């Protein structure tokens, strides 16, 4: 076991389990492209105390529930019937496995792309590492429909960069990749990280925040001298969609990881929106999730000065 910073475990109990990942836009759920073996959930990753979910021990759970039952049973008010009715909802439940904070080889981290990242890591000479999911991965698209690469070159072309993001991936996949060759062999000056939107369907906001925190902790171990620019998860969908609230809740938690020394949190989501919360024209695709070239240009402008500062 590698030495770690002060941590709390990502789960209180449980063993590896076979489940299907719920990443939006990934055909076949837990199977890469709809094929291949099901995803095997890996061991829990350590998470920073700043974002750790409080989890009772079995003794604490029993004591708390016993005390709550006594209070409800002894209540003499007109509300006792309601308290009894909703007692099962008020009792503490055993903590569940947080898949977002596990070292899990997702379908995206199988095969040529992962192997290519490992080979690139071993080559070294990477000053800036970009990491995340499709939103970061597609910086490098260069087609008539999606001419994003020229925007990437505009802001990062004079830097020695690597982009290890993969479309459809989740926090657990990024964790596994870093832990299995993608985080060894080089020492970047800075990392720009945004991840978590593909966990929105399967995990709660606190669970996603734990997964992001676990990645930051893994990067702090793998790249001890690097400065990490931790981006808030970008807004998605349209105003009024509950997913926006879930993203905001997640971002509020991960902002606590900003220590102004190694980790620097930045929320640029509002720069993509008008005063009604709608994406600016031509900045995002019709899916209200992925930036177009204009959106990438807004992104580049927003972070370029900060990255230059962190890479000194």
Buried (B, 14 or more C-beta within 10 A) or exposed (E): EEEEEEBBBBBBEBEEEEBEBBBBEBEBBBBBEEEEEBBEBBEBBBBBEBBBBEBBEEEEBEEEBEEBEEEBEEBEEEEEEEBEEEBEEEBBEEBEBBBBBBBBBBBBBBEEBBEEBBEBBEEEEBBBBBBBBBBBBBBBBEEEEBEBBEBBEBBBEEBEBBBBBBBBBBBBBBBBBBBBBBBEBBEBBBBBBBBBBBBBEBBBBBBBBBBBBBBBBBBBBBBEEBBBBBBBBBBBBEEEEEBBEBBBBBBEBBBBBBBEEBBBBBBBBEBBBEEEEBBEEEBBBEEBBBBBBBBBBBBBBBBEEBBEEBBE
